[in-house]
Amino acid sequence: MTRYYLDFQDGEMWLKDEEGQEYDSLQAARDAAIAALPDVGREAPPADGRRAFVAYVRDESGAHRCTVRLDLAAECDPEVQARDR
C-alpha cells in the first residue's frame, strides 16, 4: 500500500493533509478525494452562487498525482430574484 495525501482548496482556503492515508492504489486515493468533495460543497454558498472545490492527491514524495474538481454554479431568473429582494 502507498501513502497518499489529499489536499483541498475552496477558493482562497487551503487544507493541506499532513498525515496522509494508505490506499491500495492511486485510483483508490482519487476515489476518496471524489467522495470527500460533495461534503465540502454542503457549506453555505457565497452570494454569487458559485464555488470551485479542488482536491489534489500527492504521493509519499510530495509529487502531485491527481486533481479532482467540483464546480458549483447556481443561477436564478434575475427578474424573479430582483422581485424577491
C-alpha positions as a printed Julia matrix, in Angstrom:
85×3 Matrix{Float64}:
   0.0    0.0     0.0
   1.11   3.53   -0.73
   0.54   6.61    1.43
  -1.28   9.4    -0.38
  -2.16  12.89    0.82
  -5.41  14.64   -0.06
  -5.16  18.43   -0.08
  -8.29  20.54   -0.57
  -8.82  24.03   -1.92
 -12.03  26.03   -1.58
 -11.4   29.4    -3.21
  -8.75  31.08   -1.1
  -8.9   28.46    1.66
  -6.43  25.55    1.6
  -6.45  22.45    3.75
  -3.18  20.55    3.49
  -3.15  16.9     4.53
  -0.16  16.46    6.84
  -0.84  12.83    7.82
  -1.96  11.09    4.65
  -3.55   7.69    4.44
  -2.61   4.39    2.88
  -4.55   3.35   -0.2
  -4.34   0.26   -2.38
  -3.79   2.36   -5.49
  -3.75   5.86   -6.91
  -7.29   5.26   -8.17
  -8.42   4.44   -4.62
  -6.9    7.72   -3.38
  -8.56   9.57   -6.25
 -11.9    7.95   -5.4
 -11.51   9.09   -1.77
 -10.97  12.66   -2.99
 -14.07  12.41   -5.2
 -16.13  11.11   -2.27
 -15.0   13.95    0.02
 -15.79  16.87   -2.3
 -19.62  16.75   -2.03
 -19.32  17.11    1.77
 -17.33  20.3     1.31
 -19.99  21.57   -1.11
 -22.7   21.41    1.55
 -21.36  24.56    3.25
 -23.23  27.83    2.74
 -22.75  29.17   -0.8
 -21.39  32.64   -1.48
 -23.75  35.41   -2.62
 -22.96  34.86   -6.3
 -23.84  31.14   -6.03
 -20.52  29.99   -7.47
 -17.82  27.88   -5.87
 -14.98  25.77   -7.12
 -13.62  22.98   -4.97
 -10.4   21.2    -5.83
  -8.74  18.17   -4.3
  -5.12  17.36   -5.03
  -3.68  13.89   -4.48
   0.02  13.74   -3.6
   2.19  10.66   -3.19
   4.78   9.99   -0.46
   7.43  12.01   -2.29
   5.1   15.02   -2.43
   4.55  14.7    -6.17
   1.14  15.76   -7.45
  -0.63  12.73   -8.97
  -4.3   13.7    -9.42
  -6.56  16.73   -9.48
 -10.27  16.39   -8.78
 -12.59  19.38   -9.34
 -16.15  20.1    -8.35
 -17.67  23.31   -9.7
 -20.9   24.69   -8.3
 -22.93  27.29  -10.16
 -26.43  28.25   -9.02
 -28.34  30.59  -11.32
 -31.8   32.07  -10.86
 -34.1   34.07  -13.1
 -32.82  37.64  -12.49
 -36.29  39.19  -12.75
 -37.77  36.92  -10.1
 -34.71  37.26   -7.91
 -34.93  41.09   -8.06
 -38.61  40.98   -7.02
 -37.84  38.7    -4.08
 -35.43  41.18   -2.53
